[in-house]
């Protein structure tokens, strides 16, 4: 039986999976929500998300490597901003799906 070639290519599937994995953590989602309003220093992000600085920096680095956030250095300070605004749309879509499931009494609602 011949394979049907429709939809995403293997390269696209890999990139989508890497992006989803990069945001699939509560702290990373919290960081993204913080950066929604614009650029913030690492210290501001740490304060906003309530996590340890080293762990927050590790998560920022992972998201930077995946192209989700970008940073700039100004002297001793590092400032982060969202580099991929499309991630916000994906998160919003998933949030709506979870809310709809919860309202419907779905088994995934907790």
Secondary structure, DSSP 8 states (H G I E B T S, - for coil): ------S--HHHHHHHHHHHHHH-SHHHHHHHHHHTTS-EEHHHHHHHHT--HHHHHHHHHHHHHTTSEEEEEETTEEEEEES-THHHHHHHHHHHHHHHHHHTT-TT--
